[in-house]
Amino acid sequence: MTTTHEQQSVMAFDDPDLLPPYTFLLPANAGITQCKSCNADIVWTKTPSGADVPLSMATRAQIGTRWTAVSHFRDCPHASGWGKR
């Protein structure tokens, strides 16, 4: 069976382990909220280990039929203040 480049990309993104660093699949029907520090639009999801992570809606990208976004910890100007205390 021959697959196209787009089909290969979609297959790769079905496996969260193959996503680029700090990138996660957007959860279906997730509600958009705002960052308490910078008021950017974010969506919450879980890492593979179960930790909560905010995703920046400004970084969302569509790969085939799947949507991805980068952790808001990467682009929030106040991220250093939100680390574990």
Order of alpha helices (4+ residues) and beta strands (2+ residues): alpha-beta-beta-beta-beta-beta-beta
